[in-house]
């Protein structure tokens, strides 16, 4: 079985800057521990990076969420320093929107034909990017074990976090 840990958007702007929350900041130590555990057991670790350009406010997303964030090259776009250290030389994947359509392809290539997959997700925000990527992965790998570690995620609000966990569970994504 090939195991993957997907670390979703653990960037400064989502932890403690433009769109940060106290819940996001509080879960960083849990995420760091999960990354260290995954790397120690030989899992493939992939970190996604929400990545926008200077024209963010002119995009569809920017018009609906008019808070510039994760502008490539800025401090807010960088990974949280504790997460960055834990990741070491793990794979980074930039994505221009909530869910990465490139992530399933990358996992398929890295799995090297192994059909038995265990894919765990952690990160931010549970109710936007985590749920989007979890559903994309479940759709692309319907027979894979796909799970989300709840204490290594935070939503825009605690209520949104819980709602996203329920949505994922209803789509046969295990909440651990």
C-alpha positions as CSV (number, residue, x, y, z in Angstrom):
1,X,0.0,0.0,0.0
2,X,1.3,3.4,-1.0
3,X,0.6,6.1,1.7
4,X,0.3,9.9,1.1
5,X,-0.1,12.8,3.4
6,X,-1.5,15.9,1.7
7,X,-0.7,19.1,3.7
8,X,-3.2,21.7,2.3
9,X,-2.3,25.4,2.3
10,X,-0.5,25.7,5.6
11,X,0.6,29.2,4.6
12,X,1.1,32.2,6.7
13,X,-2.0,34.0,5.3
14,X,-4.2,31.2,6.5
15,X,-2.5,30.6,9.8
16,X,-2.0,34.0,11.3
17,X,-2.1,36.7,8.7
18,X,-4.8,37.9,6.1
19,X,-7.2,35.1,6.6
20,X,-5.8,33.5,9.8
21,X,-7.8,32.3,12.7
22,X,-7.1,31.4,16.3
23,X,-8.1,27.8,15.5
24,X,-5.7,27.7,12.6
25,X,-2.8,28.9,14.7
26,X,-3.7,26.4,17.5
27,X,-3.7,23.4,15.2
28,X,-0.2,24.0,13.8
29,X,1.6,21.8,16.4
30,X,-0.8,19.0,15.6
31,X,0.0,19.4,11.9
32,X,3.7,19.5,12.5
33,X,3.5,16.3,14.5
34,X,1.5,14.6,11.8
35,X,4.0,15.6,9.1
36,X,6.9,14.3,11.2
37,X,5.0,11.0,11.8
38,X,4.3,10.6,8.1
39,X,7.8,11.3,7.0
40,X,9.2,9.0,9.7
41,X,7.1,6.1,8.4
42,X,8.1,6.8,4.8
43,X,4.8,8.3,3.5
44,X,5.0,10.6,0.5
45,X,4.2,14.1,1.8
46,X,2.8,16.7,-0.6
47,X,2.2,20.3,0.5
48,X,-0.2,22.4,-1.6
49,X,0.3,26.1,-1.9
50,X,-2.6,28.4,-2.6
51,X,-1.1,30.7,-5.2
52,X,-2.4,33.9,-6.6
53,X,-1.0,36.7,-8.7
54,X,-0.9,40.5,-8.2
55,X,-4.2,40.6,-10.1
56,X,-6.1,38.6,-7.5
57,X,-8.8,41.2,-6.8
58,X,-9.7,41.2,-10.6
59,X,-10.3,37.4,-10.5
60,X,-13.6,35.7,-9.9
61,X,-12.4,34.5,-6.5
62,X,-11.0,37.9,-5.7
63,X,-14.3,39.6,-6.5
64,X,-16.1,37.2,-4.1
65,X,-13.4,37.2,-1.4
66,X,-11.9,40.7,-1.7
67,X,-9.0,39.9,0.7
68,X,-5.6,39.7,-1.1
69,X,-3.9,36.5,0.1
70,X,-1.3,34.0,-0.9
71,X,0.1,36.4,-3.5
72,X,3.1,34.4,-4.9
73,X,6.4,35.6,-3.4
74,X,4.9,37.5,-0.4
75,X,5.4,36.5,3.2
76,X,1.7,35.5,3.3
77,X,2.3,33.0,0.5
78,X,5.1,31.3,2.4
79,X,4.4,28.2,4.4
80,X,4.2,28.6,8.2
81,X,7.8,28.4,9.4
82,X,7.1,25.4,11.8
83,X,5.4,23.5,8.9
84,X,8.1,24.4,6.5
85,X,10.8,22.9,8.8
86,X,8.7,19.8,9.3
87,X,8.2,19.3,5.6
88,X,11.9,19.3,4.8
89,X,12.3,18.3,1.2
90,X,8.7,17.1,0.7
91,X,6.9,17.9,-2.6
92,X,5.3,21.3,-3.1
93,X,2.4,21.8,-5.5
94,X,1.1,25.3,-6.3
95,X,-2.6,25.6,-7.0
96,X,-4.5,28.6,-8.3
97,X,-7.8,27.7,-6.7
98,X,-9.5,25.7,-3.9
99,X,-8.9,22.2,-5.3
100,X,-5.9,21.1,-7.3
101,X,-6.8,19.2,-10.5
102,X,-3.0,18.3,-10.8
103,X,-3.0,16.6,-7.4
104,X,-4.7,13.3,-8.4
105,X,-2.4,13.1,-11.5
106,X,0.7,13.6,-9.3
107,X,-0.4,11.0,-6.8
108,X,-1.2,8.5,-9.7
109,X,2.3,9.1,-11.1
110,X,4.0,8.7,-7.6
111,X,2.0,5.6,-6.8
112,X,3.7,3.9,-9.8
113,X,0.8,1.6,-10.5
114,X,0.1,0.7,-6.9
115,X,-3.7,0.5,-6.7
116,X,-3.8,0.3,-2.9
117,X,-3.6,3.9,-1.7
118,X,-4.0,5.5,1.7
119,X,-4.4,9.3,1.3
120,X,-4.7,11.5,4.4
121,X,-5.3,15.2,4.4
122,X,-4.6,17.9,6.9
123,X,-4.5,21.7,6.6
124,X,-6.5,24.8,5.9
125,X,-9.3,25.7,5.5
126,X,-11.4,22.6,6.2
127,X,-14.5,24.1,4.6
128,X,-12.8,25.4,1.4
129,X,-9.5,23.9,0.3
130,X,-9.4,20.7,2.4
131,X,-12.9,19.6,1.4
132,X,-12.3,20.5,-2.3
133,X,-9.1,18.4,-2.5
134,X,-10.6,15.5,-0.4
135,X,-13.6,15.3,-2.8
136,X,-11.3,15.5,-5.9
137,X,-9.2,12.7,-4.5
138,X,-12.1,10.5,-3.6
139,X,-13.6,11.0,-7.1
140,X,-10.3,10.1,-8.7
141,X,-9.5,7.2,-6.4
142,X,-12.9,5.7,-5.3
143,X,-11.2,2.5,-3.9
144,X,-8.5,4.4,-2.0
145,X,-8.6,4.9,1.8
146,X,-9.1,8.7,1.9
147,X,-9.2,10.4,5.3
148,X,-9.0,13.8,7.0
149,X,-7.4,14.2,10.4
150,X,-9.8,16.6,12.1
151,X,-7.4,17.9,14.8
152,X,-4.9,18.9,12.0
153,X,-7.4,21.1,10.2
154,X,-9.3,24.4,10.9
155,X,-12.1,26.0,9.1
156,X,-13.0,29.6,8.5
157,X,-15.2,29.2,11.6
158,X,-15.5,26.3,14.0
159,X,-19.1,25.7,12.6
160,X,-17.8,25.7,9.0
161,X,-15.1,23.2,10.0
162,X,-17.7,20.8,11.5
163,X,-20.0,21.2,8.5
164,X,-17.1,20.3,6.1
165,X,-16.2,17.3,8.2
166,X,-19.8,16.1,8.0
167,X,-19.9,16.7,4.2
168,X,-16.7,14.7,3.7
169,X,-18.0,11.9,6.0
170,X,-21.2,11.6,3.9
171,X,-19.0,11.1,0.8
172,X,-17.2,8.2,2.5
173,X,-14.1,10.1,3.5
174,X,-13.0,8.9,6.9
175,X,-12.7,11.5,9.6
176,X,-10.0,10.6,12.1
